[in-house]
Every structure is written in structure tokens, then in C-alpha cells.
Amino acid sequence: MILDLDKAYSAALAGIPRVLDQIATVPKAKRSLAWSAAQQSYLQAAQAVGYDENDARKWASTVRCLLEIAFIARERATF
């Protein structure tokens, strides 16, 4: 199970730039849907590697927050 968790973490981290790129293409009015879709994807990934429901939700929520912070930082860096 540790290897599966390591793979899940590695995949989540490696995918952050792609997720940010995809969300950047979504019109601002629809971005909340994109953030929710990303969170749902991370929730499913966490459950697939064995997290229970509560822990999976916490993990997916944390990843979403980190993505949003990274997105804001990236937007500000491009000004």
C-alpha cells in the first residue's frame, strides 16, 4: 500500500502543471466547475489507493487548495 500511496502522491504532484494549464483555459465564470472536477478526480484517486472516505475527502480538498494557491501565484507571476 505504501508504494501505491507514493505513486498517487507522485502522480498528483507531477500533474499539477497540467491541471493548472487546463484550468487556465476555462473561462473565469466556469472555473468553479473546473476546480470541482479536479477535486473529484483527486478524491477518486485517493479512494483507489485505499483511503477511507473521510481521509480521501481531506486529501482531495487539500490538493485543491494547493492547486488554487499555485494558480494564483502563477497568475500573479505573469503580470
N, C-alpha and C positions, 0 to 999 in steps of 0.2 A: 504494500500500500504506500510506503514512503516513496518508492520510485514513481508511482502514479501521481502522487502529490507534487513531487519535484517536476514531473512533466507538465502538470497542469499549471504550476506557477511559472515555469519557463515559457510555456505557450502563451500565457496571459501577458507576461512582460514583453515577449517578442512581438506580440500582436498589437501592442499599444500604438505604435506609429500608424499602422494600417487602419485601426479603428478611428484614430483621430483624423486621418485623411478622409475616411468615408463620412464621418460626421460633418466635416468642414464643407462637404458638397451639398449637404442638406440645407434647404432654406431655413433661416432662423425661426420662422413661425412653426416649423415642423421638427425642430431639434429635440424637443422633449420626447417625441416618439422615438427618435434615434437613440437617445440616451437610455430609454426604457428597453429598447430592443437589445442594446449592448448588455445591459444589466441582466436581462433574461438569458442571454447567451452564456454569460459567466455563471449564472445560477445553475443552468443545466450542466455546464462543465464541472462545477463543484459537486453536484449530485452524482454525476457519472463516476467520479473518483471516490465516492463513498462518504461525502459529508452528509450529516443528517440535515433535515430541512432548515432548522434554525441556524446552524453554522453556515450552511450554504447561502442562506439569505444575507447573513452578516458579511460573508466573504464577497459576495457579488455586489453588495452595497458599498463596501469599502473600495473595491476595484472601480466602481462607477465614480465614486468621489475622487479617486486618484486620477481617473481619466479626465474628469471635468477640470481639475486643477491644472493638469498638463495642457489641456486645450486652451484654457485662459492664458496660461503662461506663454504658450506658443503664439496665440493671437497678439499678445502684448509685445512679444519679441519682434514681430513683423512690422510694427509701426515705425 
